[in-house]
Amino acid sequence: MSVHISVVIAMKVLIMAGGYATRLWPITKDNPKALLPVGDRVILDYILEKTGELDSDVYISTNRFFEHHFRPYAEEHGVGLIVEDTLHEEEKLGTIGAMKRAVEELGMDDYLIIAGDNLFSFSLNEFLKHYSGKPLIAVYDVGDFELAKRYGVVVLEENRVVDFREKPAEPKSTLISTGVYAFPREIMGRIDEYLENGNRDSPGYFIQWLLSEGVEIYAYRFDDYWYDIGSADSYLEALRTLLRESYIEEIQISPYSKIIPPVVINRGTKILGRSMIGPYAYIGENCIIESSDVSDSIIFRNTIIRNSTIWRSIIDEKCEIRNLELKKSLVGGHAKIQRGD
């Protein structure tokens, strides 16, 4: 019989979900990215499953614009909520500004900081076994120098960070920082000093600054999977990785239609005519899919798809798509698009 032993560390957990996800607009114009569905759950569900391994207080940091989405979610899951007083992208505090706001509200402590759009394979319990009171970051090899240019690039000597560059034009490695950080209280206490001249938005610049100040920083390296849900492609790739079983609620399906697992089809949806759903399809509540093929795609609730082929696309709620072949498309809510009759 195996026994699971938790690592008990006095540390507050702060999940950062205060951004406006402009790269995923129009899908995220009115929907916070951290609450987007991936399989039968939302992104935050996966993160909270990881934080459940820890004996720590957990808080979600968001903004006033999305507060009404997060408030019931936080209450349901028994986590705290910190709300920055912003309503627009240009007003946001940024990740470092929001960390400062959290310290002001919750007090000085060691903090585990997790980006709210992060899906990762490793155990936070295992991550914190490598935490010795020095800053610790989770790193992942993306295996491609061009891809590495989008992130904070790390150079290691054993497990110590010796170089860090945020979005470098010429990366020195393909090892990147993934948005999971453990910071001791003395580092959290230096946020004000950093913010006098530093970038408020990206933790990578904070790490870069700490290194320049002679702070020892260590890395926890992991494999398997990691997704930063910052684009439609990464969102759909996460769906392919994490959607391993089908979840089909109360739906109506034509005998001429076919479902190829894995898929998620929510209650109230009607699959009519000769339709093919899957593999890797998410269909929201109360949709109508008629004589259409949908694969590698995410369709939000109350959307109607007729006589169409949808592949590697994301279609927001209350849309109507007729007589179209959509590939690698992002369609905003309430859109009506058709070709011919």
Buried (B, 14 or more C-beta within 10 A) or exposed (E): EEEEEEBEBEBBBBBBBBBBBEEBEBBBEBBBBBBBBBBBBBBBBBBBEBBBBBEBBBBBBBBEBBBEBBBEBBEEBEBBBBBBEBBEEEEBBBBBBBBBBBBEEBEEBBBBBBBBBBBBBBBBBEBBEBBEEBBBBBBBBBEEBEEBBBBBBBBBEEEEBEBBBBBBEEBBBBBBBBBBBBBBBEBBEBBEEBBEEBBBBBBBBBBBBBBEEEBEBBBBBBEEBBBBBBEBEBBBBBBEBBBEEBBBEEBEBBEEBBBBBBBBBBEBBBBBEEBBBBBBBBBBBBBBBBBBBBBBBBBBBBBBBBBBBBBBBBBBBBBBBBEBEBEEBBBBBEBEBEEEE
